[in-house]
Amino acid sequence: MLEKVEGIVIRTRDYGETHKIVTIFSREKGKFGVMARGAKKPKSRTASVTQPFIHGMYLIHIGSGLGSMSQGEMISSLRGIREDIVKTAYASYVAELTDKLIEEKQPDPFLYEQFLQTLQWMSEGKDPNILTMMYELKLFQKAGFAPVVDQCVHCGSTEGPFSFSMAEGGLLCFRSKHRDPEAYGLPDPLPKLLRVFLHMDVKRLGAISMKEQNKKLLRQIIDEYYDRYGGYFIKSKKFLNQLDLFTE
Amino acid sequence: MYYPEPISKLIDSFTKLPGIGPKTAVRLAFFVLEMEEDDVLDFAKSLVNAKRELTHCSTCGHITDQDPCSICQDESRDPTLICVVQDPKDVIAMEKMKDFRGKYHVLHGAISPMDGIGPEDINVPSLINRLKDEGVEELILATNPNIEGEATAMYISRLVKPSGIRMTRIAHGLPVGGDLEYADEVTLSKALEGRREL
């Protein structure tokens, strides 16, 4: 039976001379793969709607295995992303991370909304680095390995100053800091920012700015945390790490 | 083992080709058995020669049996105009058009954030050297109109623009013989963006 779903293309892979296998993250069905027959032909009507980061309505047939796409209608092309290489790099990273960390065919409308909003904000020009960190923490929570950022992971204290321990998996208060001598000391706004990033709906994000050094530290902490607990190798991360080649 | 070893090896070799599954491989292998011996020898020779004698042109990166390639050696071509393409197959496609009289540069791939393919993995350094040495005035970026192609075009334009060389991107829009009614929104908006005076 054909079904209409709203979703975003998060991955495409060529199949044969003219077909594509497209992974869509949808509101109604979660993440699933479909075969788009003929999508590589220049005159194909599905050629443009099967490009990465296209937000659209898709008419699909989902079976027990790989489904097939019969039509697609674009809602938004998120053009701002594809026209800027830095945004493309961040969007590729969040899309790949989503693809790796969520289960197939398990809908999660909240995460879908967060993902869509993250891409929309990126397209509109909000800081992609901050947006990526906000979305990553929510995704870690969904995948079951979010860091403890509301209180000290050891004693439950909410009294700072805090440091971030990789080994303990979250914040350590000054009394428990001795448990991990390698914990990163966090400057004042960061523990609060971590809480905000993890719990706040991306839709509510207004103007946000962070000191460059705080942004770098938080990026380093999240990367190291993912390497320790995440497990999957993210190919687009390599590209993201080369971004200084583009911004120089 | 259902087949004698020589034919089973032949089947294995055919399955290494793209789009050839086990059934097709068996059909092709049996077809080879029916072929004249001279034809089979020619076929085998062509395979080996294609692999052994072809190399990449040290100037433009196109596949060639002589270095530099015939396009780079052709003095009737305009050396100040370089068209940058992703694959050698794209050079052939452009040459079929018979309209372009400049030279080419083959990148052998495209920057792909999704696959972690960065600028270091494609043939850009030799392009930069050519721009310095050959007095290039215009660079046409003819990478594919998808995420990877756009990312590559953006990267090269960021890299080259400060040198003052004219950078152009091939037009995107409706295919010849296509139908406006069935065109999608992105293609139409690109086509409208790139409209020109009549």
HADDOCK unambig.tbl for C-alpha pairs under 7 A between the chains (distance, minus, plus):
assign (segid A and resid 16 and name CA) (segid B and resid 19 and name CA) 6.19 0.50 0.50
assign (segid A and resid 43 and name CA) (segid B and resid 175 and name CA) 6.94 0.50 0.50
assign (segid A and resid 43 and name CA) (segid B and resid 178 and name CA) 6.79 0.50 0.50
assign (segid A and resid 45 and name CA) (segid B and resid 182 and name CA) 6.81 0.50 0.50
assign (segid A and resid 45 and name CA) (segid B and resid 183 and name CA) 6.80 0.50 0.50
assign (segid A and resid 45 and name CA) (segid B and resid 184 and name CA) 6.68 0.50 0.50
assign (segid A and resid 48 and name CA) (segid B and resid 184 and name CA) 6.90 0.50 0.50
assign (segid A and resid 48 and name CA) (segid B and resid 186 and name CA) 6.98 0.50 0.50
assign (segid A and resid 82 and name CA) (segid B and resid 147 and name CA) 6.28 0.50 0.50
assign (segid A and resid 85 and name CA) (segid B and resid 151 and name CA) 5.48 0.50 0.50
assign (segid A and resid 85 and name CA) (segid B and resid 154 and name CA) 6.64 0.50 0.50
assign (segid A and resid 89 and name CA) (segid B and resid 113 and name CA) 5.36 0.50 0.50
assign (segid A and resid 92 and name CA) (segid B and resid 113 and name CA) 6.05 0.50 0.50
assign (segid A and resid 92 and name CA) (segid B and resid 114 and name CA) 5.26 0.50 0.50
assign (segid A and resid 235 and name CA) (segid B and resid 114 and name CA) 6.74 0.50 0.50
assign (segid A and resid 235 and name CA) (segid B and resid 115 and name CA) 5.54 0.50 0.50
assign (segid A and resid 235 and name CA) (segid B and resid 116 and name CA) 4.76 0.50 0.50
assign (segid A and resid 236 and name CA) (segid B and resid 113 and name CA) 5.25 0.50 0.50
assign (segid A and resid 236 and name CA) (segid B and resid 114 and name CA) 4.97 0.50 0.50
assign (segid A and resid 236 and name CA) (segid B and resid 115 and name CA) 5.78 0.50 0.50
assign (segid A and resid 236 and name CA) (segid B and resid 116 and name CA) 4.40 0.50 0.50
assign (segid A and resid 237 and name CA) (segid B and resid 116 and name CA) 6.84 0.50 0.50
assign (segid A and resid 238 and name CA) (segid B and resid 116 and name CA) 5.43 0.50 0.50
assign (segid A and resid 239 and name CA) (segid B and resid 113 and name CA) 5.58 0.50 0.50
assign (segid A and resid 239 and name CA) (segid B and resid 116 and name CA) 4.87 0.50 0.50
assign (segid A and resid 239 and name CA) (segid B and resid 117 and name CA) 6.56 0.50 0.50
assign (segid A and resid 239 and name CA) (segid B and resid 118 and name CA) 5.62 0.50 0.50
assign (segid A and resid 246 and name CA) (segid B and resid 155 and name CA) 6.76 0.50 0.50
